[in-house]
Amino acid sequence: RTEMIHDARIFPIGAGPHVSRAILQYHGDSRARWDRDTLVVDTTNFVANATRVGAATTETLRTTEKFTRVADDTIEYSITFDDPAVWSRPWTMMIPLKKTGELMFEFACHEGNYGLRAILSGARAQERNTP
């Protein structure tokens, strides 16, 4: 599960081929499959300069993500970026995702983390001034 602002990624498992190359999407078109105990997500059809990557990319970008449980509390997440118009060869990064036991909170922008305090202070001031 991933959540940031309004984004949600859904990748169908075993859904067949990607949509037409004429259909470009900000998060691309994802297709997932199981390779033994690893979930593999292949994504194509990104719009150019998809900011998900953090680099200038083209419509030829393809990513391959792999999710593998390596311990009861750890999933190894790796992603390979392949855009021949940008990089001389594909490159991969890996991040271990550790279960923390912490609660998940919504992504919210708090403008330097003073927004909520200001909102509540204003509400308390209104309450004090309301007959």
Secondary structure, 3 states (H helix, E strand, C coil): CCCECCECCCCCECCCCCCCCCCCECCCEEEEEEECCEEEEEEECECCCCCCCCCCCCCCCEEEEEEEEEECCEEEEEEEEECCCCCCCCEEEEEEEECCCCCCCCCCCCCCCCHHHHHHHHHHHHHHHCC
